[in-house]
Amino acid sequence: MFIWIKLMKTMKKTLNWSIFLLLTSITALAQTNNAISKNEIPTALNGVFSKDQVQSASEIYLNSCAICHGRDLRGSEGGSALIGDRFQTKWKNKTLRELFLYTKSTMPKTKPNSFDEKTYAALIAFILNANGFPSGEKPLAFKNIADKTILGAAPPSRVSMGFKPAISENKPKTIEADWPQHRGDFGSTNYSVLNQINETNAPQLKIAWRWKTDNFGPSPEYYFKSTPLMVKGVLYTTAGLSRSIAAIDAETGETLWTFRLDEKERKAYVPRQNSGRGVAYWSDEKGGKDRVVFISPSFQLVALDAQTGRPINDFGENGIVDLKKGLGSHVDPLTSTIGSTSPPIIVNDVIIMGASFPVGLAPTSKSQTRGDIMGYDVKTGKQLWIFHTIPQAGELGNETWKDESWKYTGNAGAWAPLTADPALGYVYLPLEAATGDFYGGHRSGDNLFSQSLVCLNAKTGERVWHYQLIHHDIWDYDLPAPPILADINVDGKAIKAVIQVTKQAFAFVFDRITGKPVWPIEERAVPKSTVPGEITSPTQPFPTKPAPFDRQGYSDDILVDFTPAIKKEALKIVSKFNKGPLYTPVNLYNPPNQLGTLMIPDAVGGANWQGGVFDPEKGILYVSSSTVLRPMSIEPSTNNSDMAYVAYMGTSRIGPYGLPLVKPPYGRITAIDLNTGEHKWMVPNADTPKWVKENPALKGLKIPRTGSPERVGMLVTKSLLFAGEGSGLYASDGGGGKIFRAYNKETGKIIAELELPANQTGVPMTYSVNGKQYIVVAVGAVGHPGELVALSL
């Protein structure tokens, strides 16, 4: 600069004045341009959005953003202001792209990243306009705008926002697919034809909304097993330890109504205090007064208006029927410990329900309430019929209860969900064991209809056919899951079939009209009990097809063998237990040399209430099971019971170094072709747990994918099989996990993995509303109260 000024002075002396002025002007212009290039930064004052863009975002803001940030953008309890000094201070020196990315990752609060980029750009334009920034000719588009464009200082004028009425959402919902039954349909297939979520996009699944149950009940419920129904755009679910009922918007997760029944003194005698597995729904085709029907924890049948949640006044007494009274005068209406954790099923206007009882390891008495099956009119609540699961005098099967044990023996209920074929007018009952679970010395005989699949006429309650799957059960091998209806083709013959999966890892397949086995079932000799007073059946039924879907019975080759030393230690441990093939009776506890019997599958299964799912297009049954070798023992009862003997259950991880005694996989998913009876594939149900990976005794070993000792709820669609990792209810076994997977149905290959907020505890379901498919699953864990999680693309 000094040299330039000196040059000017010299030139002034030698050049004429006009030339000097021209050069001076050029110099000034150069200095000005240099200052602009150094100091001016593009801002929103340059008109970076269009008026049409602002208008297009107005409705979106009012519907999705105003609830938190206020309709005038001045903020509320739920969100900060988007105009004014605080907003200006925070953003004036930041780029519009930073504002765009922040808005995209945080709005709307319940569904971040749920709009496309064009919508988010319009929302930024809406915010800029509200702050007084001028519009321009072109819309704001973040693929074109320079990253260095900052918000800048708003024009020095006050912003005035007038009141605008909220946009009313009056557009009708379109329902592409609903979920009106507990397992999707009357056949309990847990199948959907939906295909929007498929192999190509499953990895993009995200959480759409979450619905929490924390405050439903006197304390949180962590093992939340409900599978909601979805009818007409509304989800219906049970929730909390008081078993409240809730209606939820299927798109947003908004609670529409709730109902809670105060059971007062009856609560003290509830056998299973939980929210249960769900509700039933009845569509009123003539009057339009649809009903939600459920069973309360203390065994009361309740009918609610589906639109309002209010009890139906002309059903029973003000919407309630006392099911204990329906069982007969021999049942104490207050103190009898009978309930139901599964929803009823409504078949051709008849409500039919099963029953559940306290755990039967150590009954307080050999005399218990029976789990009789009852039918009620869905319109009036009037009892229509009752089926005695333990036949009374003169009834078929009464002779199978020796020494008049039918007079006092109880249980034999259907605690798993029921299945029906409305076209045939039949309902299928998966019945459990009689009192008690592991000692039958007080009930000699085969004990019909315990452990039987029973087909009834839904209108009359009359038995159509039955098949007893275990004679005189002493293993607690209840029929644990709803039977599955399947139309299959075997050797060129079309068969309307019913399939019952079991704890002992069988899939029994019958003609559902006649009860005739599709493949032969053989009566095979089994070991006898050595417990005093126990008279076991000499034979048990074994289906010849399909093959068992999990390990059955003990042999040395199933023991854990990661190393020879581990196998040697496992053999040493099992030497103190009784062991043998499937149906080896549990023997007496006589330490130190006799510590009971090793059961595999154990009393939890094998399969359990999660059961199987069926693809009707492919004819494939998918079954979830657990591989657990568990010690069980029988001991003389104390003075607290009139039973001669009671049972005790041990933990499965009694092998070397805290490992299970059995080798992996610890949990599995098996695909079975029901047209041939052959297995297609089997995969472990989870990755290798930490307690295996981090076991010091296995350091340096390459451990294959082991799965987890857990049964998992599954869902099958036109494209995929979905399954989580289970609840981990039996924590000592080491099961459960947060990962939810999509599998290829043909091969079992994992297509996608998504981490849930907690362990999967319920059976997944799916539906489609307004063109979007959702998958909803119940989750929970120790310290994490149950909730419903909706997944979508």
RARAHU-V648152 format. One record per pair of residues at least 12 apart in sequence whose C-alpha atoms are under 8 Angstrom apart, sorted by the first residue. I is the first residue (numbers start at 1). J is the second residue. Records with the same first field share a line. If there is no record, write none. Layout:
I=J, J
//
This chain:
8=20
41=148, 149, 150
42=148, 149, 150
43=149, 150, 151, 152
44=128, 133, 134, 149, 150, 151, 152
45=133, 134, 151, 152, 154, 155
46=134, 136
47=133, 134, 135, 136, 137
48=135, 136, 137, 138, 139, 140
49=125, 135, 136, 137, 138, 139, 140
50=125, 135, 136, 137, 138, 139, 140
51=135, 136
52=139
53=122, 125, 126, 139, 140
54=122, 123, 125, 126, 129
55=126
56=122
57=119, 122, 123, 126
58=126
59=167
60=123
61=123
62=166, 167
63=166, 167
64=108
65=107, 108, 109
68=80
69=81, 82
71=163, 164
72=161, 162, 163
73=130
82=127
83=127, 130, 131
84=131
88=153, 154
91=151, 152
92=150, 151, 152, 153
93=150, 151, 152
94=150, 151, 152
95=147, 148, 149, 150, 151
96=147, 149, 150, 151
97=142, 147, 149
99=124
100=120, 121, 124
103=120
104=120
110=208, 209
111=208, 209
118=141
121=140, 141, 142
122=140
125=140
130=159, 161
131=154, 159
132=154, 155, 157, 159
133=154, 155
173=233, 769, 770
174=769, 770, 771
175=232, 233, 768, 769, 770, 771
176=767, 768, 769, 770, 771
177=194, 767, 768, 769
178=230, 231, 232, 233, 766, 767, 768
179=229, 230, 231, 765, 766, 767
180=229, 230, 231, 280, 281
181=229, 280, 281
182=227, 228, 229, 278, 279, 280, 343
183=765
184=765
186=419, 420, 421, 422
187=419, 420, 421, 483, 484, 485, 486
188=419, 482, 483, 484, 485, 613
189=484, 485, 612, 613, 614, 615
190=613, 614, 714, 715, 716, 765
191=613, 614, 615, 616, 715, 716, 717, 718
192=716, 717, 718, 766
193=717, 718
194=717, 718, 719, 767, 768, 773
195=717, 718, 719
196=772, 773
197=719, 773, 792, 793
198=719, 720
199=719, 720, 744, 751
201=793
202=742, 751, 752, 793
203=751, 752, 753, 754
204=793
205=754, 791, 792, 793
206=754, 791, 792, 793
207=789, 790, 791, 792
208=252, 789, 790, 791, 792
209=252, 253, 789, 790, 791
210=253, 787, 788, 789, 790
211=253, 254, 787, 788, 789
212=785, 786, 787, 788
213=239, 240, 785, 786, 787
214=240, 785, 786, 787
215=240
216=239, 240, 241, 242, 243, 244
217=240, 241, 242, 243, 244
218=241, 242
219=240, 241
220=240, 241, 785, 786
221=240, 241, 274, 275, 785, 786
222=780, 781, 782, 783, 784, 785, 786
223=727, 729, 761, 779, 780, 781, 785, 786
224=239, 240, 274, 275, 276, 761, 762, 778, 779, 780, 785, 786, 787
225=275, 276, 277, 278, 761, 762, 763, 778
226=238, 239, 275, 276, 277, 278, 762, 763, 778
227=277, 278, 762, 763, 764, 765, 777, 778
228=278, 279, 765
229=278, 279, 280, 281
230=250, 767
233=249, 250, 251, 769
234=247, 248, 249, 250
235=247, 248, 249, 250
236=248, 278, 279, 292
237=278, 279
238=275, 276, 277, 278, 279
239=275, 276
240=274, 275
241=273, 274, 275
242=260, 261, 262, 273, 274, 275, 297
243=260, 261, 274, 275, 276, 296, 297
244=258, 259, 260, 261, 275
245=258, 259, 260
246=258, 259
247=309
250=769
251=769
257=308, 309
258=309
259=309, 310
261=296
263=298
265=334
266=298, 334, 335
267=297, 298
269=298, 334, 335, 336, 337
270=297, 298, 337, 338, 339
271=297, 298, 337, 338, 339, 356, 357, 358
272=297, 339, 340, 341, 356, 357, 358
273=297
274=297, 341
275=297, 341
276=297, 340, 341, 342, 343
277=341, 342, 343, 762
278=294, 342, 343
279=292, 293, 294, 295, 342, 343, 344
280=292, 293, 294, 343, 344, 345, 346
281=293, 346
282=346, 349, 378
289=305, 306
290=305, 306, 307
291=303, 304, 305, 306
292=304, 305, 306
293=344
294=343, 344
295=340, 341, 343, 344
296=339, 340
297=339, 340, 341
298=338, 339
299=322, 323, 324, 338, 339, 340
300=320, 321, 322, 323, 324
301=320, 321, 322, 323
302=319, 320, 321
303=315, 319, 320
304=319
314=379, 380
315=378, 379, 380, 381
316=380, 381, 382
320=381
321=381
324=336, 338
326=374, 383
327=372, 386
331=369
336=369
337=357, 358, 369
338=355, 356, 357, 358, 369, 371
339=355, 356, 357
340=354, 355, 356, 357, 415
341=355, 356, 415, 416
342=354, 415, 416, 417
343=417
344=417, 418
345=417, 418, 419, 420
346=378
347=420, 422, 425, 427, 458
348=422, 425, 458, 459
349=377, 378, 379
350=375, 376, 377, 378, 458, 459
351=375, 376, 377, 378
352=373, 374, 375, 376, 458
353=373, 374, 375, 414, 418
354=371, 372, 373, 374, 413, 414, 415, 416, 417, 418
355=371, 372, 373, 413, 414, 415
356=371, 411, 413, 414, 415
357=411
360=435, 436, 437, 438
361=436, 437, 438, 646, 647, 648
362=436, 637, 641, 645, 646, 647, 648
363=435, 436, 641, 643, 646
364=640, 641, 642, 643
365=641, 642, 643
366=408, 409, 410, 435, 436, 442, 642, 643
367=408, 409, 410, 435
368=408, 409, 410, 411, 435
369=409, 410, 411
370=388, 389, 390, 409, 410, 411, 412, 413
371=388, 389, 410, 411, 412, 413, 414
372=386, 387, 388, 389, 390, 412, 413
373=386, 387, 388, 389, 413, 414
374=386, 387, 461
375=458, 459, 461
384=459, 460
385=460, 461
386=461
387=461, 462
389=412, 413, 448, 449, 450
390=406, 409, 410, 412, 447, 448, 449, 450
391=406, 448, 449
392=406, 407
397=447, 448, 449
398=448
400=444, 445, 446, 447, 448
401=443, 444, 445, 446, 447, 448
402=443, 444, 445
403=443, 444
405=442, 443, 444
406=443
409=434, 435, 443
410=434, 435
411=432, 433, 434, 435
412=431, 432, 433, 434, 435, 449, 450, 451
413=431, 432, 433, 450
414=429, 430, 431, 432
415=430, 431, 432, 480
416=430, 479, 480, 481, 482, 609
417=481, 482
418=430, 482, 483
419=482, 483, 484, 485
421=485
424=513
425=457, 458, 459
426=455, 456, 457, 458
427=455, 456, 457, 458
428=453, 454, 455, 456, 483
429=452, 453, 454, 455, 456, 482, 483
430=451, 452, 453, 454, 479, 480, 481, 482, 483, 500
431=449, 450, 451, 452, 453, 454, 478, 479
432=450, 451, 452, 477, 478, 479, 480
433=450, 451, 473, 476, 477, 478
434=447, 450, 473
436=474, 646
437=473, 474, 475, 476
438=473, 474, 475, 476, 586, 634, 646, 647
439=474, 534, 634, 645, 646, 647
440=472, 473, 474, 534, 535
441=532, 533, 534, 535, 644
442=533, 643
444=472, 534, 535
445=472, 535, 537
446=471, 472, 537
447=471, 472
448=468, 471
449=468
450=468, 472, 473
451=468, 469, 470, 471, 473, 477, 478, 479
452=466, 467, 468, 469, 470, 479
453=466, 467, 468, 469, 479, 500
454=466, 467
465=514, 515
466=515
467=515
469=540, 541
470=540, 541
471=537, 539, 540
472=536, 537
474=585
475=583, 585, 586, 603
476=603
477=502, 503, 504, 603, 604, 605
478=502, 503
479=500, 501, 502, 503
480=501, 502, 503, 607, 608, 609, 611
481=500, 501, 502, 607, 608, 609, 610, 611, 612
482=500, 609, 611
483=498, 499, 500, 501
484=498, 499, 500, 612, 613, 614
485=497, 498, 499, 512
486=498, 499, 614, 616, 619
487=616, 619
488=619, 674, 675
489=675
490=674, 675, 676
491=675, 676
495=511
496=511, 512, 513
497=509, 510, 511, 512, 513, 518
498=510, 511, 512
501=607, 611, 612, 623
502=605, 606, 607, 608
503=601, 602, 603, 604, 605, 606, 607, 608
504=552, 600, 601, 602, 605, 606, 607
505=548, 549, 550, 551, 552, 601, 605, 606, 607, 625
506=543, 546, 547, 548, 549
507=543, 545, 546, 547, 548, 549
508=543, 545, 546
519=543, 544, 545
520=543, 544, 545
521=541, 542, 543, 544
522=540, 541, 542, 543, 544
523=539, 540, 541, 542
524=539, 540, 541, 542
525=538, 539, 540
526=538, 539, 540, 582, 583, 584
527=583, 584, 585
528=584, 585
529=584, 585, 586, 587
530=585, 587
531=587, 588
545=677, 678
546=672, 674, 677, 678, 679
547=677, 678, 679
549=623, 625, 670
550=601, 606, 625, 626, 627, 668
551=600, 601, 627
552=581, 582, 600, 601
553=580, 581, 582, 583, 584, 599, 600, 601
554=579, 580, 581, 582, 598, 599, 600
555=580, 581
556=571
558=662, 663
559=571, 661, 662, 663
560=655, 660, 661, 662, 663, 664
561=663
562=698
566=656
569=655, 656
570=655, 656, 661
573=655
576=592, 593, 594, 595
577=593, 594, 595, 596, 597, 598, 631
578=594, 595, 596, 597, 598
579=597, 598, 599
580=598
582=599, 600
584=599
585=597
586=598, 632, 633, 634
587=633, 634
588=633, 634, 635
589=633, 634, 635
595=631, 633
596=631, 632, 633, 634
597=631, 632, 633
598=629, 630, 631, 632
599=629, 630, 631, 632
600=627, 628, 629, 630
601=626, 627, 628, 629, 630
602=628, 629, 630
605=625, 626, 627, 628
606=624, 625, 626, 627, 628, 711
607=623, 624, 625, 626, 711
608=625, 711
610=624, 711, 712, 713, 714, 763
611=623, 624, 713
612=624, 714
613=714, 715, 716
614=716
615=716, 717, 718
619=673, 674, 675
620=671, 672, 673, 674
621=671, 672, 673, 674
622=669, 670, 671, 672
623=669, 670, 671
624=667, 668, 669, 670, 685, 711, 712, 713, 714
625=667, 668, 669, 710, 711, 712
626=666, 667, 668, 708, 709, 710, 711
627=662, 664, 665, 666, 667, 668, 709
628=652, 660, 662, 666, 709
629=652, 660, 661, 662
630=649, 650, 651, 652
631=649, 650, 651, 652
632=647, 648, 649, 650
633=647, 648, 649
634=646, 647, 648
635=647, 648
651=732, 733
652=732, 733
653=732, 733
657=695, 697
659=692
664=706, 707
665=684, 705, 706, 707, 708
666=684, 706, 707, 708, 709, 710
667=684, 685, 686, 706, 707, 708, 709, 710, 711
668=682, 683, 684, 685, 707, 708, 711
669=682, 683, 684, 685
670=682, 683
680=747
681=747, 748
682=748
683=748
684=705, 706, 707, 708
685=707, 708, 712, 725
686=705, 706, 707, 708, 725
687=705, 706, 707, 708
688=703, 704, 705, 706, 707, 708
689=706, 707, 708, 734
691=734
708=725, 734, 735, 736
709=733, 734, 735, 736
710=725, 726, 727, 728, 735, 736
711=725, 726
712=724, 725, 726, 727, 760, 763
713=726, 760, 761, 762, 763, 764
714=763, 764
715=763, 764, 765
719=744, 745
720=742, 743, 744, 745
721=742, 743, 744, 745
722=740, 741, 742, 743
723=740, 741, 742, 743, 764
724=737, 738, 739, 740, 741, 759, 760
725=737, 738, 739, 740, 759, 760
726=759, 760, 761
727=759, 760, 761, 779, 780, 781
728=759, 781
736=759, 760
737=758, 759, 760
738=755, 756, 757, 758, 759, 760
739=753, 754, 755, 756, 759
740=753, 754, 755, 756, 760
741=753, 754
756=779, 789
757=779
758=779, 780, 781, 784
759=779, 780, 781
760=777, 778, 779, 780
761=777, 778, 779, 780
762=777, 778, 779
763=777, 778
764=776, 777, 778
765=777
772=792, 793
773=792, 793
774=790, 791, 792
775=790, 791, 792
776=788, 789, 790, 791
777=789, 790
//
